[in-house]
């Protein structure tokens, strides 16, 4: 799903990392108050 890929990229970038530097344990897209939210959990490898 393209939305999850974008969420992963944004989360890693915000943490100052690249997607290849982390392992994602949770990526979930959810709609809240007419906006798309994407809680993302990851750890640095």
C-alpha positions in Angstrom: 0.0 0.0 0.0 1.5 3.3 -1.1 0.2 5.2 2.0 2.1 2.9 4.4 5.3 3.4 2.3 5.0 7.2 2.5 4.3 7.0 6.3 7.5 4.9 6.8 9.6 7.3 4.8 8.2 10.3 6.7 8.7 8.7 10.1 12.3 7.6 9.4 13.2 11.0 7.9 11.7 12.8 10.9 14.0 10.7 13.2 17.0 11.6 11.0 17.3 8.1 9.6 16.6 6.4 6.3 14.1 3.6 5.7 17.0 1.1 5.3 18.3 2.0 8.7 15.2 0.9 10.7 13.0 -2.1 11.2 9.3 -1.3 11.3 7.2 -3.1 13.8 3.9 -1.3 13.3 2.4 0.8 10.5 -1.3 1.4 10.6 -3.3 3.9 8.5 -6.4 5.2 10.3 -8.9 8.0 9.6 -9.4 10.4 12.5 -11.4 13.7 12.4 -11.5 13.7 8.6 -7.7 13.3 8.3 -5.4 10.3 7.7 -3.3 9.3 10.7 -0.4 6.8 10.4 1.0 5.6 13.8 4.4 4.1 13.0 6.7 2.1 15.4 10.2 1.2 14.5 13.6 0.5 15.9 17.1 1.6 14.7 19.3 -1.3 13.5 
